[in-house]
Amino acid sequence: MSPARRGSHDGPRGGPGAVRCRALAAAALALGGLACARPAPPPGPMASALVAVAAELGGEAGQGREAWSALEALAARVKARHRGGPPGVDDLRAVVFEDEKFQREIDSDDPRFFVLSSVLAARRGSCLGLGALMLALGERVGVPLDGIMVPGHFFVRTRESPPRNLELLRAGEAMPDDWYRTKYGPWPSGSAEYFRPLDAVEVAGVHWFNAGNFLRRQGDLTAAAAAFARAAEAFPAFAEAHASLGAVEQLQGELPAAAVAYDRAARVRPDLPGLQRNRALLQQQLTLLSVDGPVPDALPPDTRR
């Protein structure tokens, strides 16, 4: 099931708070009715947001409850592994990658490899999917972790002193900051979206961005635009989300809406690769439209992000 298309000339509605409310409400519905004789603590904000995204991206009925049960089972294993006191990040990593043998997925961008419920079911995930698992599980067992994004990649970081970067495509191996700068950089100094802790709503926004990329490559531009709009709404500092929304709207002929999205991307990151080219193409189309009527065929915008 694809996300619904927003109004083509409307800007993102609400804001991160609105997204948070939707996420928590959806997760509450998905996870309701799990209590037995001794009710479990309610899900935290990260798990709630991730289960809600899974439900909105087309999860089957009951999948949220199954995901929560699987997460609870993993949490019990983490706690049992460290009986002498509270669990630590090494217990978390050992259960996920050594005991349960979760595997990495590096070839497919299908949502089933980053949506939490399907990652839990298949024991396989992309960097984002394994990151979602670690964040939700860490939240559940009291091991605080932060999700970190760099261009084209996602990992988690501990809150220890000093913190450790856990590279999820290498079974949670600790990697230094310079490894990420060399492999995935460069990115602008002081970037608003990269190499800093993301909150639950922003992590959900990264999921919507990945969904938008998948839907665009599948040729479903309407659903892709809706997903990119959700990403931009949840993560306003994510310039690529605004620019990708603009590119898809430009392909659909929604030129004024595309101009708004490009403007928002430029306010966040004016040096974003490809943005100025797309804005120039859009301006040519708008000029031709105002002078000659219908817009003639033009070079497509750059949709690579």
Buried (B, 14 or more C-beta within 10 A) or exposed (E): EBBEBBEBEEEBEEEBEBBBEBBBEBBBEBBEEBEEEEEBEEBBBBBBBBBBBBBBBBBEEEBBBBBBBBBBEBBEBBBEBBEEEEBBBBBBBBBBBEEBEBEBBEEEBBBBBBBBBBBBBBEBBBBBBBBBBBBBBBBBBEBEBBBBBBBEBBBBBBEEEEBBBBBBBEBBBBBEEEEBEEEBEEBBEEBEBBBBBBBBBBBBBBBBBBBBBBBBEEEBBBBBBBBBBBBBBBBBBBBBBBBBBBBBBBBBEBBEBBBBBBEBBBEBBEEBEBBEEBBEBBEBBBEBBEEEEEBEEEEEBBBEB
